């Protein structure tokens, strides 16, 4: 609830510090005393629109600070935490309004954006007046109020979870379908490429082997000639090799006579002949390699050129073609597997949608039942408020599943019919200012703590009524005050007499450096002073003993 309000240099207010308690607090005073200014200042503190005209004349800036005491489980604590702010039960909202039009906002002395201040303010305070459009007039909050009245938080949460599960399933299905579509679009190309590659059957390292063989075959004739010459030099008749072999045979026959001397010579010759024979074998092997059929060179060139052409076509290296084949085969396999997975994801999405549709439909039925109960209870409150012909109509429009959302498939709006036989319409368009204020009061009484901010402000909700109707308004404000904190600006003594706290707003002249000026003051009334103010509200400027006695009777009835 609101625990304190501090105002500096706002219009007629130079300095004002107020403290508030629970229950019903009324603010009274003559017209023009500054009640609207007080509300404008409070609205500024909770994120309302700033205006340079709010700054007191002669001041460079105005400031409003509102302090709130929070329950440990108040939803605004989550909002603060989501924005990196902390509160330990006391929340201080502060707004600075400069004379040049700029404003600054603070929460617990931390600078914040005005939007966040506004969101926090909306969670803490509801302001209702004859022409106010910030609270129950806005249909965007009507669904939540019906849910709160009907105790449907659990069902609404289940619907939100089911909707999120459906959305997640649909997103996964759509993402996978997109991937499959991309593969499917290339399936013909992949099949053609695979057929071409598999017929060629490229092997790793094949390019180097073919290039080397091609090079050899292109120069085979010249290479073979050189090899034959080398072979003739080693093995032809009359060559050094033949003479060495003959010399070795002769020396071996003389080993018995020459002894060890010829043995070492024979071994050396054998080594030379062995190397010569090895060289000859290599030459013969090389000669055999140079032998090929004429068609072999053509085949090798065709394959080499085909491999290189495919590599260029697919923008890979020749040696990377086998890996490319494997990748294409994997993609085709993925298409088959992906089609199976897509079927499973589609089935899961349909199942999630059906779960959501079922939960949303059950919530819709519960909402319609709650709306009927709400309308009946509000109707019972309207009669004492001199609106017995009026009816609140909670319209629950059900849309299709695909038009639904995390809140379900219902669009909820409060409509009103002021007289039998007339067409109902939205609250703001059909009801007059006074009717609207009383209808909202009846609605808030029915909703009480189930769908309310912790602090409610009613600005002249009793305007245009008196007698028993004003008393009925006061009784309902007092009943609301038993559930939440209520601040009411009123001209009705029947309302003021029922308050737990009474503040009188008045203007007085003060003298300053710039001469005499008017300023707004607030007095907390009790006892005799409170009775005197209620008597003034009954009698006007001239307070009679009869008015004082009537005020006493009103106050005694509220005790």
C-alpha positions, 0 to 999 in steps of 0.5 A: 500500500501507499505509505507516504507521499512527498511533493515539492514545487508542483503547481500550487504545492511548495512542500507537502509530506503525507503519510497514509494508513490502511483502509479508506482515506478521504480527501475533501476540500472546497473546489479549487483547493488543490485536490486535482493537483494532488492527484496529478502529482501522485500520478506523476510519481507512478509513471504518468505523463509529465508536463512542464506546466506542473512545475511551480512558478519560479522553481526550476523543477518539481519532485514527487516521491511515493513510498509503498509497503509491499507484501513479500509475494507482490507480483511487482517484486518479480518485475523489479527483479527482471529489471535488475532491481531489488526491494526489501518490502519498501519501494520508493518511486521518485519523479523529477519534472523540470521546467524545460519539460524533461523528466527523470524517474527513479526506483529506490534511488536507481535511475530507470526509464519512465516506461518501467516506472509506469509498469510498476505504478500500474501494478501498485495503484489504480486510479478511477475517475469519471473520465479516467481511461487507465484502469478498468476502462482498458479491455486489455486487462478485463480477461485477467480480472475475470480469471482472478474473480473466477479463481482461474489462475491454475487453468490459465497457467495450464493453457499458457504452458500448453500454448508454449508447448504447441508453439515450440513443437510447431517451431521445431517442425517448421525448422525441420521442414525447411531443412528437408525442403532445401534437401528435397529441392536439391535431391534431383541434383544430388542423385544425378551427381551421385550417379555420375560420380559413382560410375567414375568411382574416384579413388584417393591418390588416383590423380597422382598415379594417373598423372605419373603413368601418363607422363611415363607413357608420353616419354616411354620411347625415349626412356626405353632407348636410354635404358636399352643403352644402359643394358647393352653397356652392362650385359652386351658381348665385349662389354666390361661386364662380360670381360669381368665375368671371364676374368673372375672365372680364370682367377677362380681357377688359380685360387688354389695356386694363388692362395688368399691373395686371389680369394680377396680379388675373387670376392671383390669381383663377385661384388662388382658382378652382383651390383652389375646384375642388380642394376641390369635387373632394375633396368629390365624392370624399368623397360618392362614398365615402359611397355604399354599398349597404345590405348592405355595412354588414351584411357589414362588421359580420358580418366584423368581429364574426367576426374579433373572435370568433375572436381572443377564442377563440384569445386573440390580437389580430385583427391576430395571426390571420394569424400564428396561422394560420401557427403552426397550419400549422407544427404540422401540418407538424411532426406529419407530419415528426415522425412520420417522425423518430419512425420513424427514432428508433425504428429507431435505438433498436432498432439500439442495443438489438441492439448492446447485446444482442449485446455483452452476450451475448458478455460473458456467455459470456466470464463463464461461461467465466471462472467455470468457470476460476475455480472450477477454480483455487480447487478446486485451492487448497482441497485443501491447506487441508483443504477438499478436499470443498468447492467454490466455485461461481460462479453466473452468472445471465443475465437478459433484455436489458431487465433488464440494465444497464451491467454487462451481463445477468449477476448473479454470486454466489459460492456454496459447497458444503462437502460432496458431496451438500449443496445449495450456497448463498451464501458467508456462509450455508453456510460456517462461520467457519473454512471461510469464511476459508480459502475466501476465502484460496483465492479471493484467491490465485487472483485475486491482483493481478487483482481485489484492493485493494493491501492485504489484511488477514486476521484469524485466517484460520488459526483452528481449523487446525494442522500441514500445513493451517496451513502451507498457509495460510501458503504462500498468504498468502506467495504473496499477499504477492508480489503485494499487501501482506498483513497477517495476524493469526495464532496459527499459527507456520507462518504467522508463520515465512513473514512478511517482517515480524513484529510482536508485540502485547502489553499492559503496565502504565503509571502515569499521573495516574489510577493504573496502566492497561494499554496496548497496545504493538507490537514489530517482531521480527527475529532472535532475538526473532522466533525466540523469539515463534515458539517461544512460539507453538509451545510456549505459556508455557514455551518449551523448547529443542525449541520454539526448534529447531522455530521455527528449522526453520520460519524456515529453510524460509521463507528 
